[in-house]
Amino acid sequence: MVRVIIDTSIFAQILKKASRARKLFYRISGIVPAYLIYEIRKKKEKISQFTRLPEENVLIVLDVLLELVEVIPEIDYLNKLAEAYEIAKEFDPKDTPFIALALKLGVPIWTEDKKLIKYGFKSGKYLALDTRAIEELLKGRELGEVLEGLKKRI
C-alpha cells in the first residue's frame, strides 16, 4: 500500500464524490497534519462551492474521511517546522506543515501543486507526487520510473 501525506487541495478533491482522487483515496494509506483540519474548516465555503456540497455536509464528510487517515499533531513534527518553513517560504509558506511532516516521516506528499512538486525536486529534501504519479505507483510501476515521468510533466 502506498503511504502518502495528503495536502489540502487533494483532500478537497476527495470530498468530491466522483473525483479521481476519491477513487485512489481508498487504496492508499493517508496521513495528514492536524493543520489540514483547520484549513478545511477555514475554507469550507470555497470547498462547498468546489464540491457542490452544502457547507455543513463538507464538515460531516470531512469528519468521516478523517477516520480513514492518520492525523498527526503538530507536536510530532515541531522539530521540522523551521526547516520546512525555509523551503516553503520560496513558494508558499502555507505548505510548511505538509513539508515538515514529509521531512519527519520520509513520506511523499500527494498534491497537484506544481510549485510544491518542483521545490521537492529542487531541494531534494522531500518528495511530492501528483495524482497521476500516485495512480502509477498503485499500478505497480517503480518509483524511479514514476519520478522521471513526473519531472517531464512539470
Secondary structure, DSSP 8 states (H G I E B T S, - for coil): -EEEEE-HHHHHHHHSTT-HHHHHHTTEEEEEETHHHHHHHHTHHHHHHHHT--HHHHHHHHHHHHTTSEEE-GGGTGGGHHHHHHHHTTT-GGGHHHHHHHHHH---EE---HHHHHHHHHHSS--EE-HHHHHHHHTT--HHHHHHHHHHH-
